[in-house]
């Protein structure tokens, strides 16, 4: 049986929307970030690459870190931005998949977290 790679970004980014909404997102130890007025800078210490997030994406990243699951961040963000939950959910899923593909976050099933 091959070794389990729960934190592999390419595998985790292929989760269905529902699986991703039920997963917990977190920053791995090799990723740091800092928020500024105009952007949030996220640095992958393994690759040396940094990524700039606009203020909305930076706020979504903070919500992902604080929430027990990706889906649990949706109501808070919808209320904060005054937008429909479906719109926030779609945008949050897109951001989450992008962060996963770049190795800036990893996910774990809610039961395993």
Residue pairs with C-beta under 8 A, 6 or more apart in sequence:
5 11
6 12
6 106
6 108
6 112
7 28
7 106
9 100
9 101
9 102
9 103
9 106
10 101
12 23
12 100
12 106
12 107
13 97
13 100
13 101
15 23
15 107
17 93
20 70
20 93
20 96
20 97
20 107
21 69
21 70
21 71
21 74
21 89
21 93
22 69
22 70
22 71
22 109
22 110
23 69
23 70
23 107
23 108
23 109
23 110
24 67
24 68
24 69
24 70
24 107
24 108
24 109
24 110
24 113
25 64
25 65
25 67
25 70
25 96
25 99
25 105
25 106
25 107
26 65
26 105
26 106
26 107
26 108
27 33
27 65
27 104
27 105
27 106
28 103
28 105
28 106
30 44
30 45
30 46
31 42
31 43
31 44
31 45
31 103
31 104
31 105
32 42
32 43
32 45
33 40
33 41
33 42
33 43
33 58
33 61
34 40
34 41
35 58
35 62
37 55
38 55
39 52
39 53
39 54
39 55
39 58
40 52
40 53
40 55
40 57
40 58
40 61
41 50
41 51
41 52
41 53
42 50
42 51
42 52
42 53
42 61
42 99
42 104
43 49
43 50
43 51
44 50
44 51
44 102
44 103
44 104
46 103
47 103
49 102
51 102
51 104
53 61
56 81
57 95
59 77
59 80
60 73
60 77
60 91
60 92
60 95
61 95
61 99
61 105
63 73
63 76
63 77
63 92
64 70
64 73
64 92
64 96
64 105
66 73
67 73
67 76
68 110
68 113
69 110
70 92
70 93
70 96
70 107
71 89
73 92
74 85
74 88
74 89
74 92
75 85
77 88
77 92
78 84
78 85
78 87
78 88
81 88
96 105
99 105
100 106
100 107
